Amino acid sequence: PLPWSPQWIASLSADYRFGAMENGVTPYVGATWQYVGTRHSDFTGLIYQGAYGIPRAQYAIPSYNSISLRAGIDWNEWEVELYAKNLTSAKGITGFAPYGTSAASTYVSPAGPIGAANVTVIQPRLVGVVLRWKY
């Protein structure tokens, strides 16, 4: 399979803006769900496989889901929004190498030429506030 290309990617987003209140405040809410299907890692060349004993050319990378929520108010030229990204703190993998150099490489037992595997994951849960001024 083509590296890092899932068969399925899906995203569903919904936003709702309530009617304006007497004081000109307009509240809103929104949510986003994202799904990234199973993918395969980069190709590992035959030289690396033979030299370092790596058992296969590609590794299956598991699928993951991510949910984000937002709510806020729009008041004249000001907007305040509270958000939570990756609410479930999913550990979706976006990068993987079965070998490499990292801080963990020095602790691999027995120490070998390929070092520790390297994995990159999506940003963990993030909660924040945004204050916007429209001019």
DSSP file (Angstrom, degrees, kcal/mol; ACC not computed):
  #  RESIDUE AA STRUCTURE BP1 BP2  ACC     N-H-->O    O-->H-N    N-H-->O    O-->H-N    TCO  KAPPA ALPHA  PHI   PSI    X-CA   Y-CA   Z-CA
    1    1 A P              0   0    0      0, 0.0     3,-0.1     0, 0.0    38,-0.0   0.000 360.0 360.0 360.0 153.6    0.0    0.0    0.0
    2    2 A L    >   -     0   0    0      3,-0.1     3,-1.5     1,-0.1    38,-0.4  -0.503 360.0-101.0 -65.1 127.8    1.0    3.6   -0.5
    3    3 A P  T 3  S-     0   0    0      0, 0.0    38,-0.2     0, 0.0    39,-0.1  -0.211  96.9   0.0 -57.4 138.3    2.7    4.8    2.7
    4    4 A W  T 3  S+     0   0    0     36,-3.3    37,-0.1     1,-0.2    38,-0.1   0.646  96.6 123.9  60.9  21.3    0.5    7.0    5.0
    5    5 A S    <   -     0   0    0     -3,-1.5    -1,-0.2    35,-0.2    -3,-0.1  -0.879  47.4-157.3-112.6 100.0   -2.5    6.8    2.7
    6    6 A P        -     0   0    0      0, 0.0    33,-0.2     0, 0.0     3,-0.1  -0.357  21.2-130.4 -72.2 155.6   -5.6    5.4    4.6
    7    7 A Q  S    S+     0   0    0     31,-0.8     2,-0.4     1,-0.2    32,-0.1   0.861  94.1  32.3 -70.0 -34.4   -8.4    3.9    2.7
    8    8 A W        +     0   0    0     30,-0.2    29,-2.6     2,-0.0     2,-0.4  -0.983  56.1 169.4-130.7 135.0  -10.9    6.1    4.6
    9    9 A I  E     +A   36   0A   0     -2,-0.4     2,-0.4    27,-0.2    27,-0.2  -0.988  16.2 178.0-133.8 132.3  -10.7    9.5    6.1
   10   10 A A  E     -A   35   0A   0     25,-2.4    25,-3.2    -2,-0.4     2,-0.4  -0.983  10.0-177.9-137.0 148.4  -13.9   11.1    7.3
   11   11 A S  E     -A   34   0A   0     -2,-0.4     2,-0.4    23,-0.2    23,-0.2  -0.990   3.2-172.9-145.7 136.0  -14.8   14.4    9.0
   12   12 A L  E     +A   33   0A   0     21,-2.7    21,-2.9    -2,-0.4     2,-0.4  -0.994   8.9 179.0-132.5 125.6  -18.1   15.7   10.3
   13   13 A S  E     -A   32   0A   0     -2,-0.4     2,-0.4    19,-0.2    19,-0.2  -0.981   3.9-179.0-130.6 138.7  -18.5   19.2   11.5
   14   14 A A  E     -A   31   0A   0     17,-2.6    17,-2.4    -2,-0.4     2,-0.4  -1.000   0.9-178.5-138.9 136.7  -21.6   21.0   12.8
   15   15 A D  E     -A   30   0A   0     -2,-0.4     2,-0.4    15,-0.2    15,-0.2  -0.990   5.2-167.2-132.5 142.5  -22.0   24.6   14.1
   16   16 A Y  E     -A   29   0A   0     13,-2.9    13,-2.3    -2,-0.4     2,-0.6  -0.992   4.5-162.5-133.9 128.1  -25.1   26.3   15.4
   17   17 A R  E     -A   28   0A   0     -2,-0.4    11,-0.2    11,-0.2     3,-0.1  -0.942  17.9-143.2-110.0 117.9  -25.6   30.0   16.0
   18   18 A F        -     0   0    0      9,-2.3     3,-0.1    -2,-0.6     2,-0.0  -0.255  33.8 -82.9 -72.4 164.7  -28.4   30.9   18.3
   19   19 A G        -     0   0    0      1,-0.1    -1,-0.1     7,-0.1     2,-0.1  -0.335  55.8 -90.5 -66.8 151.5  -30.6   34.0   17.7
   20   20 A A        -     0   0    0      6,-0.1     6,-0.2    -3,-0.1    -1,-0.1  -0.369  42.0-135.7 -64.8 139.9  -29.3   37.3   18.9
   21   21 A M    >   -     0   0    0      4,-2.6     3,-1.8    -3,-0.1    -1,-0.1  -0.305  32.4 -90.0 -86.9 176.5  -30.4   38.2   22.5
   22   22 A E  T 3  S+     0   0    0      1,-0.3    -2,-0.1     2,-0.1    -1,-0.1   0.864 125.4  51.9 -56.5 -40.3  -31.6   41.6   23.6
   23   23 A N  T 3  S-     0   0    0      2,-0.1    -1,-0.3     1,-0.1     3,-0.1   0.321 122.4-101.4 -84.6  10.0  -28.2   42.9   24.5
   24   24 A G  S <  S+     0   0    0     -3,-1.8    52,-0.7     1,-0.3     2,-0.4   0.518  76.4 141.3  85.5   5.6  -26.7   42.0   21.1
   25   25 A V  E     - B   0  75A   0     50,-0.2    -4,-2.6    48,-0.1    -1,-0.3  -0.690  31.9-167.8 -83.8 130.0  -25.0   38.8   22.3
   26   26 A T  E     - B   0  74A   0     48,-2.8    48,-2.2    -2,-0.4    -6,-0.1  -0.936   7.5-157.0-119.2 107.0  -25.2   35.9   19.9
   27   27 A P  E     - B   0  73A   0      0, 0.0    -9,-2.3     0, 0.0     2,-0.3  -0.477  13.6-178.4 -80.2 155.3  -24.1   32.5   21.4
   28   28 A Y  E     -AB  17  72A   0     44,-2.6    44,-2.5   -11,-0.2     2,-0.3  -0.985  11.9-166.1-148.7 157.3  -22.9   29.6   19.3
   29   29 A V  E     +AB  16  71A   0    -13,-2.3   -13,-2.9    -2,-0.3     2,-0.3  -0.948  11.0 174.1-138.7 158.5  -21.7   26.0   19.7
   30   30 A G  E     -AB  15  70A   0     40,-2.5    40,-2.4    -2,-0.3     2,-0.3  -0.990  11.2-165.6-162.3 160.1  -19.9   23.6   17.4
   31   31 A A  E     -AB  14  69A   0    -17,-2.4   -17,-2.6    -2,-0.3     2,-0.4  -0.991   3.4-162.2-148.7 150.5  -18.3   20.2   17.2
   32   32 A T  E     -AB  13  68A   0     36,-2.6    36,-2.7    -2,-0.3     2,-0.4  -0.998   1.7-168.5-136.9 132.7  -16.0   18.3   14.9
   33   33 A W  E     -AB  12  67A   0    -21,-2.9   -21,-2.7    -2,-0.4     2,-0.4  -0.972   9.2-172.5-117.5 135.3  -15.4   14.6   14.6
   34   34 A Q  E     -AB  11  66A   0     32,-2.6    32,-2.4    -2,-0.4     2,-0.4  -0.993   6.2-168.8-131.3 136.8  -12.5   13.2   12.5
   35   35 A Y  E     -AB  10  65A   0    -25,-3.2   -25,-2.4    -2,-0.4     2,-0.5  -0.989   2.1-172.1-123.6 131.3  -11.6    9.7   11.6
   36   36 A V  E     -AB   9  64A   0     28,-2.5    28,-2.1    -2,-0.4   -27,-0.2  -0.989  22.0-140.2-122.4 120.4   -8.4    8.5   10.0
   37   37 A G        -     0   0    0    -29,-2.6    24,-0.0    -2,-0.5     2,-0.0  -0.020  37.5 -61.3 -74.3 176.9   -8.3    4.9    8.9
   38   38 A T        +     0   0    0     25,-0.1   -31,-0.8   -32,-0.1     2,-0.2  -0.326  60.4 179.5 -59.2 135.9   -5.6    2.3    9.1
   39   39 A R  E     -E   61   0B   0     22,-2.1    22,-3.5   -33,-0.2     2,-0.4  -0.742  23.6-119.0-128.7 177.2   -2.5    3.2    7.2
   40   40 A H  E     -E   60   0B   0    -38,-0.4   -36,-3.3    20,-0.2    20,-0.2  -0.947  26.9-118.8-122.0 146.5    0.9    1.7    6.5
   41   41 A S        -     0   0    0     18,-2.5     3,-0.1    -2,-0.4    56,-0.1  -0.014  48.5 -65.5 -70.6-179.8    4.3    3.2    7.4
   42   42 A D        -     0   0    0     54,-0.5     2,-0.3   -39,-0.1    17,-0.2  -0.172  62.0 -91.0 -60.8 159.9    7.0    4.1    5.0
   43   43 A F        -     0   0    0     15,-0.1     2,-0.6    -3,-0.1    15,-0.2  -0.570  34.2-145.7 -71.5 136.2    8.8    1.5    2.9
   44   44 A T        -     0   0    0     13,-1.4     5,-0.0    -2,-0.3    -1,-0.0  -0.939  25.0-122.3-103.8 120.6   11.9    0.1    4.6
   45   45 A G     >  -     0   0    0     -2,-0.6     4,-2.3     1,-0.1     5,-0.1  -0.120  16.3-113.6 -63.6 158.1   14.4   -0.8    2.0
   46   46 A L  H  > S+     0   0    0      1,-0.2     4,-2.5     2,-0.2     5,-0.2   0.810 115.5  59.0 -61.5 -31.7   15.9   -4.3    1.6
   47   47 A I  H  > S+     0   0    0      2,-0.2     4,-3.0     1,-0.2     5,-0.3   0.945 109.1  43.3 -64.5 -46.8   19.3   -3.0    2.7
   48   48 A Y  H  > S+     0   0    0      2,-0.2     4,-2.5     1,-0.2     6,-0.6   0.910 112.8  53.5 -63.5 -41.6   17.9   -1.9    6.0
   49   49 A Q  H  X>S+     0   0    0     -4,-2.3     4,-0.9     1,-0.2     5,-0.5   0.931 116.7  37.3 -59.5 -45.5   15.9   -5.0    6.4
   50   50 A G  H  <5S+     0   0    0     -4,-2.5    -2,-0.2     2,-0.2    -1,-0.2   0.915 119.7  45.9 -73.1 -43.7   19.0   -7.2    5.9
   51   51 A A  H  <5S+     0   0    0     -4,-3.0    -2,-0.2    -5,-0.2    -3,-0.2   0.866 126.6  26.6 -70.1 -37.3   21.5   -5.1    7.7
   52   52 A Y  H  <5S-     0   0    0     -4,-2.5    -1,-0.2    -5,-0.3    -2,-0.2   0.397 103.4-116.4-111.7   2.6   19.4   -4.4   10.8
   53   53 A G  T  <5 +     0   0    0     -4,-0.9    -4,-0.2    -5,-0.3    -3,-0.2   0.810  47.9 169.8  70.6  28.9   17.1   -7.4   10.9
   54   54 A I      < -     0   0    0     -6,-0.6    -1,-0.2    -5,-0.5    -2,-0.1  -0.652  28.3-144.5 -75.2 124.0   13.9   -5.4   10.4
   55   55 A P        +     0   0    0      0, 0.0     2,-0.3     0, 0.0    -1,-0.1   0.723  67.5  18.6 -71.5 -24.7   11.3   -8.1    9.8
   56   56 A R        -     0   0    0      1,-0.1     3,-0.1    -3,-0.0     0, 0.0  -0.955  64.9-123.2-146.1 165.0    9.0   -6.4    7.2
   57   57 A A  S    S+     0   0    0     -2,-0.3   -13,-1.4     1,-0.1     2,-0.3   0.825  93.9  20.6 -78.3 -32.6    8.9   -3.6    4.8
   58   58 A Q        -     0   0    0    -15,-0.2     2,-0.4   -55,-0.0    -1,-0.1  -0.959  65.5-144.3-137.1 154.3    5.9   -1.7    6.2
   59   59 A Y        -     0   0    0     -2,-0.3   -18,-2.5   -17,-0.2     2,-0.4  -0.942  25.6-116.4-117.7 140.9    4.0   -1.6    9.5
   60   60 A A  E     -E   40   0B   0     -2,-0.4   -20,-0.2   -20,-0.2   -22,-0.0  -0.630  25.9-153.4 -76.0 128.2    0.3   -1.2    9.9
   61   61 A I  E     -E   39   0B   0    -22,-3.5   -22,-2.1    -2,-0.4    31,-0.0  -0.914  21.6-119.9-104.1 124.2   -0.6    2.0   11.7
   62   62 A P        -     0   0    0      0, 0.0    31,-0.4     0, 0.0     2,-0.0  -0.172  24.5-109.3 -67.3 156.5   -3.9    1.9   13.6
   63   63 A S        -     0   0    0     29,-0.1     2,-0.3   -25,-0.1   -26,-0.2  -0.273  35.3-165.0 -74.0 165.9   -6.9    4.1   12.9
   64   64 A Y  E     -B   36   0A   0    -28,-2.1   -28,-2.5    28,-0.1     2,-0.3  -0.991  14.5-142.9-152.6 159.3   -8.0    6.9   15.3
   65   65 A N  E     -B   35   0A   0     -2,-0.3     2,-0.4   -30,-0.2   -30,-0.2  -0.918  13.7-167.0-119.4 147.0  -10.9    9.2   16.1
   66   66 A S  E     -B   34   0A   0    -32,-2.4   -32,-2.6    -2,-0.3     2,-0.4  -1.000   1.0-164.8-137.0 136.0  -10.6   12.8   17.3
   67   67 A I  E     -B   33   0A   0     -2,-0.4    20,-3.3   -34,-0.2     2,-0.4  -0.973   5.6-175.9-123.4 134.3  -13.4   15.0   18.7
   68   68 A S  E     -B   32   0A   0    -36,-2.7   -36,-2.6    -2,-0.4     2,-0.3  -0.983   3.4-167.6-128.9 142.0  -13.3   18.8   19.2
   69   69 A L  E     -BC  31  84A   0     15,-2.5    15,-2.6    -2,-0.4     2,-0.3  -0.920   5.2-179.4-126.2 152.3  -15.9   21.1   20.8
   70   70 A R  E     +BC  30  83A   0    -40,-2.4   -40,-2.5    -2,-0.3     2,-0.3  -0.992   5.1 173.4-149.7 148.2  -16.3   24.9   20.8
   71   71 A A  E     +BC  29  82A   0     11,-2.3    11,-3.3    -2,-0.3     2,-0.3  -0.980  17.0 139.9-152.2 144.8  -18.7   27.3   22.3
   72   72 A G  E     -BC  28  81A   0    -44,-2.5   -44,-2.6    -2,-0.3     2,-0.4  -0.969  38.9-109.1-167.6-178.2  -18.7   31.1   22.4
   73   73 A I  E     -BC  27  80A   0      7,-2.3     7,-2.2    -2,-0.3     2,-0.5  -0.980  14.2-150.6-130.7 144.9  -20.5   34.4   22.2
   74   74 A D  E     +BC  26  79A   0    -48,-2.2   -48,-2.8    -2,-0.4     2,-0.5  -0.971  19.8 176.5-113.5 120.2  -20.4   37.1   19.6
   75   75 A W  E >   -BC  25  78A   0      3,-3.3     3,-2.7    -2,-0.5     2,-0.2  -0.889  56.2 -65.9-135.2 103.4  -21.0   40.5   21.0
   76   76 A N  T 3  S-     0   0    0    -52,-0.7    -1,-0.1    -2,-0.5   -52,-0.0  -0.379 120.5 -12.3  54.0-118.3  -20.8   43.5   18.6
   77   77 A E  T 3  S+     0   0    0     -2,-0.2    57,-3.5    -3,-0.1     2,-0.3   0.388 125.6  83.6 -91.9   6.1  -17.1   43.6   17.5
   78   78 A W  E <   -CD  75 133A   0     -3,-2.7    -3,-3.3    55,-0.2     2,-0.3  -0.809  52.0-176.4-109.7 149.6  -16.0   41.2   20.3
   79   79 A E  E     -CD  74 132A   0     53,-2.1    53,-3.2    -2,-0.3     2,-0.4  -0.985   5.0-169.4-143.9 133.2  -16.0   37.4   20.3
   80   80 A V  E     -CD  73 131A   0     -7,-2.2    -7,-2.3    -2,-0.3     2,-0.4  -0.990  11.2-177.3-123.7 130.0  -15.0   35.0   23.1
   81   81 A E  E     -CD  72 130A   0     49,-2.6    49,-2.9    -2,-0.4     2,-0.5  -0.991  16.5-159.7-133.0 133.8  -14.7   31.3   22.4
   82   82 A L  E     +CD  71 129A   0    -11,-3.3   -11,-2.3    -2,-0.4     2,-0.3  -0.936  25.1 179.8-105.6 131.7  -13.9   28.3   24.7
   83   83 A Y  E     -CD  70 128A   0     45,-2.6    45,-2.2    -2,-0.5     2,-0.4  -0.931  25.2-163.1-135.0 157.1  -12.6   25.3   22.8
   84   84 A A  E     -CD  69 127A   0    -15,-2.6   -15,-2.5    -2,-0.3     3,-0.4  -0.950  15.1-164.6-137.4 116.3  -11.4   21.7   23.5
   85   85 A K  E    S+ D   0 126A   0     41,-3.1    41,-2.1    -2,-0.4   -17,-0.2  -0.815  74.2   7.1-103.3 143.8   -9.4   20.0   20.7
   86   86 A N  S >  S-     0   0    0     -2,-0.4     3,-2.4    39,-0.2    -1,-0.2   0.952  77.7-174.5  49.6  56.7   -8.9   16.2   20.8
   87   87 A L  T 3  S+     0   0    0    -20,-3.3   -19,-0.1    -3,-0.4    -1,-0.1   0.793  77.7  47.5 -53.4 -37.1  -11.2   15.9   23.7
   88   88 A T  T 3  S-     0   0    0    -21,-0.3    -1,-0.3   -23,-0.1    -2,-0.1   0.427 108.1-124.1 -86.9   1.7  -10.6   12.2   24.3
   89   89 A S    <   -     0   0    0     -3,-2.4    -2,-0.1   -22,-0.2    -3,-0.1   0.902  38.2-166.2  54.6  45.9   -6.8   12.7   24.1
   90   90 A A        -     0   0    0    -25,-0.2     2,-0.3     1,-0.1    -1,-0.1  -0.247  19.8-137.7 -58.8 148.8   -6.6   10.1   21.2
   91   91 A K        +     0   0    0     30,-0.1     2,-0.2    33,-0.1    -1,-0.1  -0.413  32.7 175.0-107.9  54.2   -3.1    8.9   20.5
   92   92 A G        -     0   0    0     -2,-0.3    30,-2.4    31,-0.1     2,-0.5  -0.416  27.4-130.6 -65.0 131.2   -3.3    9.0   16.7
   93   93 A I  E     +F  121   0C   0    -31,-0.4    28,-0.3    28,-0.2     3,-0.1  -0.715  33.0 167.9 -89.1 128.3    0.0    8.1   15.1
   94   94 A T  E     +     0   0C   0     26,-3.0     2,-0.3    -2,-0.5    27,-0.2   0.467  69.3  26.7-114.5  -7.9    1.2   10.5   12.3
   95   95 A G  E     +F  120   0C   0     25,-1.5    25,-2.9     2,-0.0     2,-0.3  -0.975  61.6 171.8-155.5 141.4    4.8    9.3   12.0
   96   96 A F  E     +F  119   0C   0     -2,-0.3   -54,-0.5    23,-0.2    23,-0.2  -0.979   8.7 174.2-153.7 137.3    6.6    6.0   12.6
   97   97 A A  E     -F  118   0C   0     21,-2.3    21,-2.5    -2,-0.3    -2,-0.0  -0.975  26.0-145.5-140.1 129.8   10.1    4.6   12.0
   98   98 A P  S    S+     0   0    0      0, 0.0     2,-0.3     0, 0.0    19,-0.1   0.505  88.1  28.5 -73.6  -0.9   11.1    1.1   13.4
   99   99 A Y  S    S+     0   0    0     19,-0.1    19,-0.3     2,-0.0     2,-0.3  -0.930  74.7 109.0-147.4 165.7   14.6    2.4   13.9
  100  100 A G        -     0   0    0     14,-3.6     2,-0.5    -2,-0.3    16,-0.4  -0.884  60.1 -70.3 151.2-178.4   16.3    5.7   14.6
  101  101 A T        +     0   0    0     -2,-0.3     2,-0.3    14,-0.2    14,-0.1  -0.939  57.9 138.3-111.3 126.2   18.1    7.9   17.1
  102  102 A S    >   -     0   0    0     -2,-0.5     3,-1.3     1,-0.0     4,-0.5  -0.922  68.2 -89.6-151.8 174.7   16.3    9.3   20.0
  103  103 A A  G >  S+     0   0    0     -2,-0.3     3,-0.7     1,-0.3     4,-0.2   0.832 126.6  56.8 -59.4 -31.4   16.8    9.9   23.7
  104  104 A A  G >  S+     0   0    0      1,-0.2     3,-1.8     2,-0.1     4,-0.3   0.688  86.0  81.1 -73.8 -17.9   15.4    6.4   24.3
  105  105 A S  G X  S+     0   0    0     -3,-1.3     3,-1.1     1,-0.3     7,-0.2   0.822  84.5  59.3 -59.5 -31.7   18.0    4.8   22.0
  106  106 A T  G <  S+     0   0    0     -3,-0.7    -1,-0.3    -4,-0.5    -2,-0.1   0.670 104.9  50.8 -72.6 -14.3   20.6    4.8   24.8
  107  107 A Y  G <  S+     0   0    0     -3,-1.8    -1,-0.2    -4,-0.2     2,-0.2   0.374  78.0 120.1-104.0   3.5   18.3    2.6   26.9
  108  108 A V    <   -     0   0    0     -3,-1.1     8,-0.0    -4,-0.3     7,-0.0  -0.497  65.5-119.6 -69.7 134.3   17.6   -0.1   24.3
  109  109 A S  S    S+     0   0    0      1,-0.3     2,-0.1    -2,-0.2    -2,-0.0  -0.980  99.5  22.8-124.3 121.7   18.8   -3.4   25.6
  110  110 A P  S    S-     0   0    0      0, 0.0    -1,-0.3     0, 0.0     2,-0.1   0.593 101.9-125.8 -77.9 151.8   20.9   -4.8   24.0
  111  111 A A        +     0   0    0     -2,-0.1    -2,-0.1    -5,-0.1    -5,-0.1  -0.400  39.4 177.4 -62.5 132.7   22.2   -1.6   22.4
  112  112 A G    >   -     0   0    0     -7,-0.2     3,-0.6    -2,-0.1    -4,-0.1  -0.781  43.7 -99.9-133.4 175.6   22.1   -2.0   18.6
  113  113 A P  T 3  S+     0   0    0      0, 0.0   -61,-0.1     0, 0.0    -2,-0.1   0.688 115.3  55.3 -72.5 -17.7   22.8   -0.1   15.5
  114  114 A I  T 3  S-     0   0    0      1,-0.2   -14,-3.6   -62,-0.1    -9,-0.0   0.660  88.3-160.9 -94.8 -13.5   19.2    0.8   14.8
  115  115 A G    <   -     0   0    0     -3,-0.6   -14,-0.2   -16,-0.2    -1,-0.2  -0.172  40.7 -26.5  67.9-163.2   18.3    2.4   18.2
  116  116 A A        -     0   0    0    -16,-0.4   -11,-0.1   -14,-0.1     2,-0.1  -0.478  69.1 -99.6 -86.8 154.6   14.8    2.8   19.4
  117  117 A A        -     0   0    0     -2,-0.2     2,-0.4   -19,-0.1   -17,-0.1  -0.419  35.7-138.8 -66.6 148.2   11.6    3.1   17.3
  118  118 A N  E     -F   97   0C   0    -21,-2.5   -21,-2.3   -19,-0.3     2,-0.4  -0.948  21.2-178.3-114.1 132.2   10.4    6.6   16.8
  119  119 A V  E     -F   96   0C   0     -2,-0.4     2,-0.4   -23,-0.2   -23,-0.2  -0.995  11.4-161.4-131.5 135.6    6.7    7.5   16.9
  120  120 A T  E     -F   95   0C   0    -25,-2.9   -26,-3.0    -2,-0.4   -25,-1.5  -0.971  15.0-168.7-115.1 130.9    4.9   10.9   16.4
  121  121 A V  E     -F   93   0C   0     -2,-0.4   -28,-0.2   -28,-0.3   -30,-0.1  -0.761  28.0 -92.6-116.9 163.3    1.4   11.3   17.7
  122  122 A I        -     0   0    0    -30,-2.4    -1,-0.1    -2,-0.3   -28,-0.0  -0.215  62.1 -73.7 -66.8 163.7   -1.3   14.0   17.2
  123  123 A Q        -     0   0    0      1,-0.1    -1,-0.2   -32,-0.0     3,-0.1  -0.341  54.8-122.7 -59.4 133.9   -1.5   16.8   19.7
  124  124 A P        -     0   0    0      0, 0.0   -39,-0.1     0, 0.0    -1,-0.1  -0.076  56.2 -45.6 -69.4 179.5   -3.0   15.7   23.0
  125  125 A R        -     0   0    0    -39,-0.1     2,-0.4   -38,-0.1   -39,-0.2  -0.157  62.8-169.9 -48.9 134.1   -6.1   17.3   24.5
  126  126 A L  E     -D   85   0A   0    -41,-2.1   -41,-3.1    -3,-0.1     2,-0.4  -0.990   7.8-174.2-134.1 123.1   -5.9   21.0   24.3
  127  127 A V  E     +D   84   0A   0     -2,-0.4     2,-0.3   -43,-0.2   -43,-0.2  -0.958  22.2 143.4-118.0 134.9   -8.3   23.4   26.1
  128  128 A G  E     -D   83   0A   0    -45,-2.2   -45,-2.6    -2,-0.4     2,-0.4  -0.947  40.5-119.8-159.3 177.9   -8.2   27.1   25.5
  129  129 A V  E     -D   82   0A   0     -2,-0.3     2,-0.4   -47,-0.2   -47,-0.2  -0.983  17.8-158.9-130.2 139.6   -9.9   30.4   25.2
  130  130 A V  E     -D   81   0A   0    -49,-2.9   -49,-2.6    -2,-0.4     2,-0.5  -0.976   1.5-166.0-119.9 133.2   -9.8   32.8   22.2
  131  131 A L  E     -D   80   0A   0     -2,-0.4     2,-0.4   -51,-0.2   -51,-0.2  -0.981  14.0-173.8-117.8 119.8  -10.7   36.5   22.4
  132  132 A R  E     -D   79   0A   0    -53,-3.2   -53,-2.1    -2,-0.5     2,-0.5  -0.891  14.1-163.1-117.4 144.4  -11.2   38.2   19.0
  133  133 A W  E     -D   78   0A   0     -2,-0.4     2,-0.5   -55,-0.2   -55,-0.2  -0.986  10.2-155.2-124.7 120.9  -11.8   41.8   18.2
  134  134 A K              0   0    0    -57,-3.5    -2,-0.0    -2,-0.5     0, 0.0  -0.830 360.0 360.0 -97.0 126.0  -13.2   42.6   14.8
  135  135 A Y              0   0    0     -2,-0.5    -1,-0.1     0, 0.0   -58,-0.0   0.393 360.0 360.0-117.9 360.0  -12.4   46.1   13.5
